[in-house]
Amino acid sequence: MGCHAIEFSKENKSRKTTSMTAFDCYKTYLAIKQHFTQPTYDYFRYHGATKGSVVSFNKRKDKYFFEKMSRQKTDSEIKEYFVANFVYPSNPQSVWIGEIIKQGETNYNTWLKINQSLAYYYKEDLGILFETEDFKSVMECKGHPKLLKKYLSGKINLETLVIMNKILNFVPYFDNQLKDPVWETVSLKIKKYSPFLNINVFSCKKMLKEVTSQ
């Protein structure tokens, strides 16, 4: 049995209507941005509340982008779109709206591809991690762990780090051992992305055990 119960959210995605206005879309962008760039802001705790004003929104030159988004995507798709555009760049702190306008659909399509087949990609990543290494060597924290190096080199996905942290809770240990900005950026991404991914931890843990016991 694989970890088939992986899903991004429990919202009904078959419903193609949207209740978001362009301003609502803008506020969602602000909330997701704050969630991924400010350690103390929690999108879920504050229910996506932000201080964006209609007056400031109407003065924005990129207002058209949010108007287009509100017409073309459902509420859940809008949230997913902005999540994808803050988790996939190397550093969410450097993301600006112009970059999202240019690269947004590419990042979102990549996010969809991975998350629609997340069990498959998770299993593939486990194979890459443990093909020639045992569990201890992958997780050993002498300098950057091999787990982190595989992610930074683009060989495994961020989602796999999130899933493994849900199983192993390795992030606090790495936080104590690694005092460098590279890990700090990845650590914050794992923590911030984690509540957006609802997974069957039992099934994913079983897959991890199967791979590491071979």
QUIDA-V510111 format. One record per residue. RES is the residue in three letters. SS is DSSP state (a for helix, b for strand, c for the rest). PSI is psi in radians with two decimals (* if undefined). D_FIRST is the distance of its C-alpha to the first C-alpha in whole Angstrom. Layout:
res=RES ss=SS psi=PSI d_first=D_FIRST
res=RES ss=SS psi=PSI d_first=D_FIRST
This chain:
res=MET ss=c psi=2.25 d_first=0
res=GLY ss=c psi=-3.14 d_first=4
res=CYS ss=c psi=1.23 d_first=7
res=HIS ss=c psi=-0.31 d_first=8
res=ALA ss=c psi=0.57 d_first=10
res=ILE ss=c psi=2.26 d_first=13
res=GLU ss=b psi=2.71 d_first=16
res=PHE ss=c psi=-0.78 d_first=20
res=SER ss=c psi=2.97 d_first=21
res=LYS ss=c psi=0.25 d_first=22
res=GLU ss=c psi=2.67 d_first=25
res=ASN ss=c psi=1.83 d_first=25
res=LYS ss=c psi=-0.12 d_first=25
res=SER ss=c psi=-0.30 d_first=26
res=ARG ss=c psi=2.01 d_first=30
res=LYS ss=c psi=0.17 d_first=32
res=THR ss=c psi=2.83 d_first=35
res=THR ss=c psi=2.49 d_first=36
res=SER ss=c psi=-0.09 d_first=38
res=MET ss=c psi=2.35 d_first=38
res=THR ss=c psi=3.04 d_first=42
res=ALA ss=a psi=-0.68 d_first=43
res=PHE ss=a psi=-0.68 d_first=44
res=ASP ss=a psi=-0.71 d_first=40
res=CYS ss=a psi=-0.75 d_first=38
res=TYR ss=a psi=-0.74 d_first=41
res=LYS ss=a psi=-0.60 d_first=40
res=THR ss=a psi=-0.74 d_first=36
res=TYR ss=a psi=-0.84 d_first=37
res=LEU ss=a psi=-0.74 d_first=39
res=ALA ss=a psi=-0.77 d_first=37
res=ILE ss=a psi=-0.69 d_first=34
res=LYS ss=a psi=-0.83 d_first=36
res=GLN ss=a psi=-0.67 d_first=37
res=HIS ss=a psi=-0.77 d_first=34
res=PHE ss=a psi=-0.17 d_first=33
res=THR ss=a psi=-0.28 d_first=36
res=GLN ss=c psi=1.99 d_first=38
res=PRO ss=c psi=-0.53 d_first=36
res=THR ss=c psi=-0.16 d_first=38
res=TYR ss=c psi=2.30 d_first=37
res=ASP ss=c psi=2.00 d_first=33
res=TYR ss=c psi=-0.70 d_first=33
res=PHE ss=c psi=-0.71 d_first=31
res=ARG ss=c psi=-0.71 d_first=34
res=TYR ss=c psi=0.15 d_first=36
res=HIS ss=c psi=0.62 d_first=35
res=GLY ss=c psi=0.28 d_first=36
res=ALA ss=c psi=2.40 d_first=39
res=THR ss=c psi=3.04 d_first=42
res=LYS ss=c psi=0.26 d_first=45
res=GLY ss=c psi=2.41 d_first=46
res=SER ss=c psi=2.66 d_first=49
res=VAL ss=a psi=-0.65 d_first=49
res=VAL ss=a psi=-0.84 d_first=53
res=SER ss=a psi=-0.64 d_first=51
res=PHE ss=a psi=-0.77 d_first=48
res=ASN ss=a psi=-0.29 d_first=51
res=LYS ss=c psi=-0.15 d_first=53
res=ARG ss=c psi=2.40 d_first=50
res=LYS ss=c psi=-0.35 d_first=50
res=ASP ss=c psi=0.33 d_first=47
res=LYS ss=a psi=-0.63 d_first=47
res=TYR ss=a psi=-0.61 d_first=46
res=PHE ss=a psi=-0.78 d_first=43
res=PHE ss=a psi=-0.57 d_first=41
res=GLU ss=a psi=-0.75 d_first=43
res=LYS ss=a psi=-0.77 d_first=41
res=MET ss=a psi=-0.77 d_first=38
res=SER ss=a psi=-0.45 d_first=39
res=ARG ss=a psi=-0.60 d_first=40
res=GLN ss=a psi=-0.41 d_first=37
res=LYS ss=c psi=2.65 d_first=34
res=THR ss=c psi=2.97 d_first=32
res=ASP ss=a psi=-0.80 d_first=32
res=SER ss=a psi=-0.62 d_first=29
res=GLU ss=a psi=-0.63 d_first=29
res=ILE ss=a psi=-0.77 d_first=32
res=LYS ss=a psi=-0.81 d_first=30
res=GLU ss=a psi=-0.73 d_first=27
res=TYR ss=a psi=-0.83 d_first=30
res=PHE ss=a psi=-0.60 d_first=32
res=VAL ss=a psi=-0.84 d_first=29
res=ALA ss=a psi=-0.63 d_first=28
res=ASN ss=a psi=-0.03 d_first=31
res=PHE ss=a psi=-0.37 d_first=32
res=VAL ss=a psi=-0.49 d_first=28
res=TYR ss=c psi=-0.57 d_first=29
res=PRO ss=c psi=2.65 d_first=32
res=SER ss=c psi=-0.60 d_first=33
res=ASN ss=c psi=1.86 d_first=35
res=PRO ss=a psi=-0.48 d_first=35
res=GLN ss=a psi=-0.48 d_first=38
res=SER ss=a psi=-0.04 d_first=40
res=VAL ss=c psi=2.31 d_first=38
res=TRP ss=c psi=2.83 d_first=41
res=ILE ss=a psi=-0.57 d_first=41
res=GLY ss=a psi=-0.65 d_first=43
res=GLU ss=a psi=-0.68 d_first=40
res=ILE ss=a psi=-0.72 d_first=37
res=ILE ss=a psi=-0.68 d_first=40
res=LYS ss=a psi=-0.74 d_first=40
res=GLN ss=a psi=0.01 d_first=36
res=GLY ss=a psi=-0.84 d_first=34
res=GLU ss=a psi=-0.62 d_first=33
res=THR ss=a psi=-0.83 d_first=32
res=ASN ss=a psi=-0.71 d_first=30
res=TYR ss=a psi=-0.72 d_first=28
res=ASN ss=a psi=-0.65 d_first=27
res=THR ss=a psi=-0.76 d_first=25
res=TRP ss=a psi=-0.79 d_first=24
res=LEU ss=a psi=-0.79 d_first=23
res=LYS ss=a psi=-0.78 d_first=21
res=ILE ss=a psi=-0.80 d_first=19
res=ASN ss=a psi=-0.42 d_first=18
res=GLN ss=a psi=-0.30 d_first=17
res=SER ss=c psi=0.77 d_first=15
res=LEU ss=a psi=-0.65 d_first=14
res=ALA ss=a psi=-0.69 d_first=10
res=TYR ss=a psi=-0.85 d_first=12
res=TYR ss=a psi=-0.61 d_first=15
res=TYR ss=a psi=-0.80 d_first=13
res=LYS ss=a psi=-0.72 d_first=12
res=GLU ss=a psi=-0.74 d_first=15
res=ASP ss=a psi=-0.66 d_first=17
res=LEU ss=a psi=-0.67 d_first=15
res=GLY ss=a psi=-0.70 d_first=16
res=ILE ss=a psi=-0.74 d_first=20
res=LEU ss=a psi=-0.73 d_first=20
res=PHE ss=a psi=0.30 d_first=19
res=GLU ss=c psi=-0.76 d_first=20
res=THR ss=c psi=0.06 d_first=24
res=GLU ss=c psi=2.61 d_first=24
res=ASP ss=c psi=3.05 d_first=23
res=PHE ss=a psi=-0.77 d_first=21
res=LYS ss=a psi=-0.76 d_first=25
res=SER ss=a psi=-0.55 d_first=27
res=VAL ss=a psi=-0.65 d_first=24
res=MET ss=a psi=-0.14 d_first=25
res=GLU ss=c psi=2.33 d_first=29
res=CYS ss=c psi=1.16 d_first=31
res=LYS ss=c psi=1.68 d_first=34
res=GLY ss=c psi=-2.77 d_first=35
res=HIS ss=c psi=2.16 d_first=32
res=PRO ss=c psi=2.72 d_first=29
res=LYS ss=a psi=-0.54 d_first=27
res=LEU ss=a psi=-0.82 d_first=24
res=LEU ss=a psi=-0.72 d_first=27
res=LYS ss=a psi=-0.68 d_first=29
res=LYS ss=a psi=-0.68 d_first=26
res=TYR ss=a psi=-0.82 d_first=26
res=LEU ss=a psi=-0.50 d_first=29
res=SER ss=c psi=0.00 d_first=29
res=GLY ss=c psi=0.24 d_first=27
res=LYS ss=c psi=-0.41 d_first=24
res=ILE ss=c psi=2.85 d_first=22
res=ASN ss=c psi=2.70 d_first=21
res=LEU ss=a psi=-0.64 d_first=22
res=GLU ss=a psi=-0.62 d_first=19
res=THR ss=a psi=-0.67 d_first=18
res=LEU ss=a psi=-0.71 d_first=20
res=VAL ss=a psi=-0.80 d_first=20
res=ILE ss=a psi=-0.80 d_first=16
res=MET ss=a psi=-0.60 d_first=17
res=ASN ss=a psi=-0.58 d_first=20
res=LYS ss=a psi=-0.54 d_first=18
res=ILE ss=a psi=-0.81 d_first=17
res=LEU ss=a psi=-0.36 d_first=20
res=ASN ss=c psi=0.89 d_first=23
res=PHE ss=c psi=-0.29 d_first=24
res=VAL ss=a psi=-0.80 d_first=27
res=PRO ss=a psi=-0.67 d_first=29
res=TYR ss=a psi=-0.81 d_first=30
res=PHE ss=a psi=-0.66 d_first=30
res=ASP ss=a psi=-0.68 d_first=33
res=ASN ss=a psi=-0.54 d_first=35
res=GLN ss=a psi=-0.52 d_first=35
res=LEU ss=c psi=2.09 d_first=35
res=LYS ss=c psi=1.18 d_first=38
res=ASP ss=c psi=2.67 d_first=38
res=PRO ss=a psi=-0.48 d_first=38
res=VAL ss=a psi=-0.91 d_first=35
res=TRP ss=a psi=-0.67 d_first=33
res=GLU ss=a psi=-0.67 d_first=34
res=THR ss=a psi=-0.79 d_first=33
res=VAL ss=a psi=-0.72 d_first=30
res=SER ss=a psi=-0.81 d_first=29
res=LEU ss=a psi=-0.66 d_first=31
res=LYS ss=a psi=-0.75 d_first=29
res=ILE ss=a psi=-0.83 d_first=25
res=LYS ss=a psi=-0.72 d_first=27
res=LYS ss=a psi=-0.56 d_first=28
res=TYR ss=a psi=-0.52 d_first=25
res=SER ss=a psi=-0.83 d_first=23
res=PRO ss=c psi=-0.22 d_first=24
res=PHE ss=c psi=-0.25 d_first=23
res=LEU ss=c psi=1.99 d_first=19
res=ASN ss=b psi=2.00 d_first=17
res=ILE ss=c psi=2.81 d_first=14
res=ASN ss=c psi=1.68 d_first=11
res=VAL ss=a psi=-0.67 d_first=12
res=PHE ss=a psi=-0.82 d_first=10
res=SER ss=a psi=-0.73 d_first=7
res=CYS ss=a psi=-0.63 d_first=9
res=LYS ss=a psi=-0.68 d_first=11
res=LYS ss=a psi=-0.72 d_first=8
res=MET ss=a psi=-0.71 d_first=8
res=LEU ss=a psi=-0.76 d_first=12
res=LYS ss=a psi=-0.69 d_first=12
res=GLU ss=a psi=-0.72 d_first=11
res=VAL ss=a psi=-0.74 d_first=13
res=THR ss=a psi=-0.24 d_first=16
res=SER ss=c psi=-0.01 d_first=16
res=GLN ss=c psi=* d_first=17
